[in-house]
């Protein structure tokens, strides 16, 4: 499992960054 920091650092994986942000938002809601 890739860490969110690495995903955000990867500018080429913009789509993955969006997914990571969605997951983080869901976790923040809990």
PDB file of N, CA, C, O and CB in Angstrom:
ATOM      1  N   UNK A   1       0.852  -1.213   0.000  1.00  0.00           N
ATOM      2  CA  UNK A   1       0.000   0.000   0.000  1.00  0.00           C
ATOM      3  C   UNK A   1       0.883   1.257   0.000  1.00  0.00           C
ATOM      4  O   UNK A   1       1.758   1.411   0.852  1.00  0.00           O
ATOM      5  CB  UNK A   1      -0.961   0.009   1.248  1.00  0.00           C
ATOM      6  N   UNK A   2       0.644   2.140  -0.954  1.00  0.00           N
ATOM      7  CA  UNK A   2       1.458   3.353  -1.021  1.00  0.00           C
ATOM      8  C   UNK A   2       0.965   4.382  -0.014  1.00  0.00           C
ATOM      9  O   UNK A   2      -0.238   4.520   0.206  1.00  0.00           O
ATOM     10  CB  UNK A   2       1.434   3.945  -2.440  1.00  0.00           C
ATOM     11  N   UNK A   3       1.889   5.095   0.589  1.00  0.00           N
ATOM     12  CA  UNK A   3       1.502   6.100   1.579  1.00  0.00           C
ATOM     13  C   UNK A   3       0.905   7.318   0.861  1.00  0.00           C
ATOM     14  O   UNK A   3       1.305   7.615  -0.265  1.00  0.00           O
ATOM     15  CB  UNK A   3       2.728   6.518   2.454  1.00  0.00           C
ATOM     16  N   UNK A   4      -0.031   8.019   1.480  1.00  0.00           N
ATOM     17  CA  UNK A   4      -0.654   9.191   0.843  1.00  0.00           C
ATOM     18  C   UNK A   4       0.378  10.246   0.478  1.00  0.00           C
ATOM     19  O   UNK A   4       0.233  10.935  -0.532  1.00  0.00           O
ATOM     20  CB  UNK A   4      -1.707   9.801   1.767  1.00  0.00           C
ATOM     21  N   UNK A   5       1.422  10.377   1.297  1.00  0.00           N
ATOM     22  CA  UNK A   5       2.461  11.381   0.995  1.00  0.00           C
ATOM     23  C   UNK A   5       3.080  11.090  -0.368  1.00  0.00           C
ATOM     24  O   UNK A   5       3.243  11.996  -1.186  1.00  0.00           O
ATOM     25  CB  UNK A   5       3.564  11.392   2.098  1.00  0.00           C
ATOM     26  N   UNK A   6       3.427   9.816  -0.613  1.00  0.00           N
ATOM     27  CA  UNK A   6       4.044   9.470  -1.895  1.00  0.00           C
ATOM     28  C   UNK A   6       3.076   9.742  -3.043  1.00  0.00           C
ATOM     29  O   UNK A   6       3.468  10.262  -4.087  1.00  0.00           O
ATOM     30  CB  UNK A   6       4.483   7.990  -1.904  1.00  0.00           C
ATOM     31  N   UNK A   7       1.791   9.381  -2.837  1.00  0.00           N
ATOM     32  CA  UNK A   7       0.808   9.591  -3.910  1.00  0.00           C
ATOM     33  C   UNK A   7       0.699  11.078  -4.239  1.00  0.00           C
ATOM     34  O   UNK A   7       0.661  11.451  -5.411  1.00  0.00           O
ATOM     35  CB  UNK A   7      -0.581   9.027  -3.503  1.00  0.00           C
ATOM     36  N   UNK A   8       0.648  11.930  -3.209  1.00  0.00           N
ATOM     37  CA  UNK A   8       0.520  13.375  -3.437  1.00  0.00           C
ATOM     38  C   UNK A   8       1.797  13.910  -4.093  1.00  0.00           C
ATOM     39  O   UNK A   8       1.743  14.816  -4.924  1.00  0.00           O
ATOM     40  CB  UNK A   8       0.238  14.125  -2.096  1.00  0.00           C
ATOM     41  N   UNK A   9       2.941  13.341  -3.713  1.00  0.00           N
ATOM     42  CA  UNK A   9       4.204  13.799  -4.282  1.00  0.00           C
ATOM     43  C   UNK A   9       4.294  13.435  -5.758  1.00  0.00           C
ATOM     44  O   UNK A   9       5.039  14.074  -6.501  1.00  0.00           O
ATOM     45  CB  UNK A   9       5.388  13.200  -3.515  1.00  0.00           C
ATOM     46  N   UNK A  10       3.546  12.416  -6.202  1.00  0.00           N
ATOM     47  CA  UNK A  10       3.600  11.983  -7.601  1.00  0.00           C
ATOM     48  C   UNK A  10       2.668  12.847  -8.442  1.00  0.00           C
ATOM     49  O   UNK A  10       1.464  12.589  -8.467  1.00  0.00           O
ATOM     50  CB  UNK A  10       3.218  10.483  -7.733  1.00  0.00           C
ATOM     51  N   UNK A  11       3.185  13.869  -9.134  1.00  0.00           N
ATOM     52  CA  UNK A  11       2.333  14.752  -9.943  1.00  0.00           C
ATOM     53  C   UNK A  11       1.741  14.017 -11.146  1.00  0.00           C
ATOM     54  O   UNK A  11       0.707  14.423 -11.679  1.00  0.00           O
ATOM     55  CB  UNK A  11       3.135  15.971 -10.422  1.00  0.00           C
ATOM     56  N   UNK A  12       2.400  12.933 -11.574  1.00  0.00           N
ATOM     57  CA  UNK A  12       1.903  12.198 -12.749  1.00  0.00           C
ATOM     58  C   UNK A  12       0.623  11.448 -12.412  1.00  0.00           C
ATOM     59  O   UNK A  12      -0.206  11.201 -13.288  1.00  0.00           O
ATOM     60  CB  UNK A  12       2.971  11.211 -13.267  1.00  0.00           C
ATOM     61  N   UNK A  13       0.461  11.083 -11.130  1.00  0.00           N
ATOM     62  CA  UNK A  13      -0.747  10.311 -10.761  1.00  0.00           C
ATOM     63  C   UNK A  13      -1.791  11.254 -10.178  1.00  0.00           C
ATOM     64  O   UNK A  13      -2.189  11.099  -9.024  1.00  0.00           O
ATOM     65  CB  UNK A  13      -0.403   9.176  -9.733  1.00  0.00           C
ATOM     66  N   UNK A  14      -2.237  12.229 -10.965  1.00  0.00           N
ATOM     67  CA  UNK A  14      -3.230  13.183 -10.455  1.00  0.00           C
ATOM     68  C   UNK A  14      -4.518  12.452 -10.108  1.00  0.00           C
ATOM     69  O   UNK A  14      -5.154  12.766  -9.102  1.00  0.00           O
ATOM     70  CB  UNK A  14      -3.509  14.303 -11.493  1.00  0.00           C
ATOM     71  N   UNK A  15      -4.915  11.472 -10.934  1.00  0.00           N
ATOM     72  CA  UNK A  15      -6.158  10.739 -10.653  1.00  0.00           C
ATOM     73  C   UNK A  15      -6.043  10.033  -9.304  1.00  0.00           C
ATOM     74  O   UNK A  15      -6.998  10.019  -8.527  1.00  0.00           O
ATOM     75  CB  UNK A  15      -6.467   9.708 -11.783  1.00  0.00           C
ATOM     76  N   UNK A  16      -4.875   9.446  -9.021  1.00  0.00           N
ATOM     77  CA  UNK A  16      -4.697   8.755  -7.735  1.00  0.00           C
ATOM     78  C   UNK A  16      -4.763   9.763  -6.594  1.00  0.00           C
ATOM     79  O   UNK A  16      -5.293   9.451  -5.528  1.00  0.00           O
ATOM     80  CB  UNK A  16      -3.345   7.984  -7.699  1.00  0.00           C
ATOM     81  N   UNK A  17      -4.241  10.950  -6.800  1.00  0.00           N
ATOM     82  CA  UNK A  17      -4.276  11.966  -5.741  1.00  0.00           C
ATOM     83  C   UNK A  17      -5.718  12.260  -5.364  1.00  0.00           C
ATOM     84  O   UNK A  17      -6.040  12.407  -4.185  1.00  0.00           O
ATOM     85  CB  UNK A  17      -3.559  13.266  -6.191  1.00  0.00           C
ATOM     86  N   UNK A  18      -6.591  12.345  -6.372  1.00  0.00           N
ATOM     87  CA  UNK A  18      -8.009  12.621  -6.089  1.00  0.00           C
ATOM     88  C   UNK A  18      -8.594  11.503  -5.238  1.00  0.00           C
ATOM     89  O   UNK A  18      -9.322  11.761  -4.280  1.00  0.00           O
ATOM     90  CB  UNK A  18      -8.819  12.775  -7.406  1.00  0.00           C
ATOM     91  N   UNK A  19      -8.273  10.257  -5.590  1.00  0.00           N
ATOM     92  CA  UNK A  19      -8.806   9.122  -4.817  1.00  0.00           C
ATOM     93  C   UNK A  19      -8.287   9.201  -3.390  1.00  0.00           C
ATOM     94  O   UNK A  19      -9.033   8.970  -2.438  1.00  0.00           O
ATOM     95  CB  UNK A  19      -8.411   7.757  -5.468  1.00  0.00           C
ATOM     96  N   UNK A  20      -7.011   9.527  -3.242  1.00  0.00           N
ATOM     97  CA  UNK A  20      -6.441   9.596  -1.892  1.00  0.00           C
ATOM     98  C   UNK A  20      -7.143  10.687  -1.084  1.00  0.00           C
ATOM     99  O   UNK A  20      -7.449  10.482   0.091  1.00  0.00           O
ATOM    100  CB  UNK A  20      -4.912   9.867  -1.953  1.00  0.00           C
ATOM    101  N   UNK A  21      -7.398  11.833  -1.696  1.00  0.00           N
ATOM    102  CA  UNK A  21      -8.066  12.930  -0.991  1.00  0.00           C
ATOM    103  C   UNK A  21      -9.469  12.478  -0.569  1.00  0.00           C
ATOM    104  O   UNK A  21      -9.910  12.760   0.545  1.00  0.00           O
ATOM    105  CB  UNK A  21      -8.142  14.209  -1.890  1.00  0.00           C
ATOM    106  N   UNK A  22     -10.164  11.776  -1.472  1.00  0.00           N
ATOM    107  CA  UNK A  22     -11.519  11.304  -1.125  1.00  0.00           C
ATOM    108  C   UNK A  22     -11.450  10.396   0.090  1.00  0.00           C
ATOM    109  O   UNK A  22     -12.251  10.534   1.014  1.00  0.00           O
ATOM    110  CB  UNK A  22     -12.176  10.552  -2.321  1.00  0.00           C
ATOM    111  N   UNK A  23     -10.499   9.468   0.098  1.00  0.00           N
ATOM    112  CA  UNK A  23     -10.379   8.558   1.240  1.00  0.00           C
ATOM    113  C   UNK A  23     -10.061   9.342   2.513  1.00  0.00           C
ATOM    114  O   UNK A  23     -10.637   9.071   3.567  1.00  0.00           O
ATOM    115  CB  UNK A  23      -9.285   7.495   0.977  1.00  0.00           C
ATOM    116  N   UNK A  24      -9.158  10.302   2.423  1.00  0.00           N
ATOM    117  CA  UNK A  24      -8.796  11.086   3.610  1.00  0.00           C
ATOM    118  C   UNK A  24     -10.025  11.847   4.119  1.00  0.00           C
ATOM    119  O   UNK A  24     -10.246  11.937   5.326  1.00  0.00           O
ATOM    120  CB  UNK A  24      -7.631  12.076   3.287  1.00  0.00           C
ATOM    121  N   UNK A  25     -10.816  12.391   3.201  1.00  0.00           N
ATOM    122  CA  UNK A  25     -12.006  13.144   3.625  1.00  0.00           C
ATOM    123  C   UNK A  25     -12.965  12.202   4.348  1.00  0.00           C
ATOM    124  O   UNK A  25     -13.539  12.563   5.376  1.00  0.00           O
ATOM    125  CB  UNK A  25     -12.714  13.817   2.401  1.00  0.00           C
ATOM    126  N   UNK A  26     -13.138  10.995   3.810  1.00  0.00           N
ATOM    127  CA  UNK A  26     -14.047  10.037   4.468  1.00  0.00           C
ATOM    128  C   UNK A  26     -13.546   9.737   5.877  1.00  0.00           C
ATOM    129  O   UNK A  26     -14.332   9.680   6.823  1.00  0.00           O
ATOM    130  CB  UNK A  26     -14.161   8.715   3.642  1.00  0.00           C
ATOM    131  N   UNK A  27     -12.242   9.548   6.012  1.00  0.00           N
ATOM    132  CA  UNK A  27     -11.681   9.246   7.336  1.00  0.00           C
ATOM    133  C   UNK A  27     -11.884  10.445   8.265  1.00  0.00           C
ATOM    134  O   UNK A  27     -12.164  10.273   9.451  1.00  0.00           O
ATOM    135  CB  UNK A  27     -10.164   8.887   7.230  1.00  0.00           C
ATOM    136  N   UNK A  28     -11.744  11.650   7.728  1.00  0.00           N
ATOM    137  CA  UNK A  28     -11.906  12.848   8.566  1.00  0.00           C
ATOM    138  C   UNK A  28     -13.350  12.944   9.058  1.00  0.00           C
ATOM    139  O   UNK A  28     -13.595  13.393  10.178  1.00  0.00           O
ATOM    140  CB  UNK A  28     -11.515  14.134   7.776  1.00  0.00           C
ATOM    141  N   UNK A  29     -14.301  12.527   8.231  1.00  0.00           N
ATOM    142  CA  UNK A  29     -15.717  12.599   8.641  1.00  0.00           C
ATOM    143  C   UNK A  29     -15.952  11.696   9.848  1.00  0.00           C
ATOM    144  O   UNK A  29     -16.735  12.034  10.736  1.00  0.00           O
ATOM    145  CB  UNK A  29     -16.661  12.190   7.467  1.00  0.00           C
ATOM    146  N   UNK A  30     -15.275  10.547   9.884  1.00  0.00           N
ATOM    147  CA  UNK A  30     -15.523   9.602  10.987  1.00  0.00           C
ATOM    148  C   UNK A  30     -15.043  10.171  12.294  1.00  0.00           C
ATOM    149  O   UNK A  30     -15.166   9.522  13.332  1.00  0.00           O
ATOM    150  CB  UNK A  30     -14.837   8.259  10.724  1.00  0.00           C
TER     151      UNK A  30
END
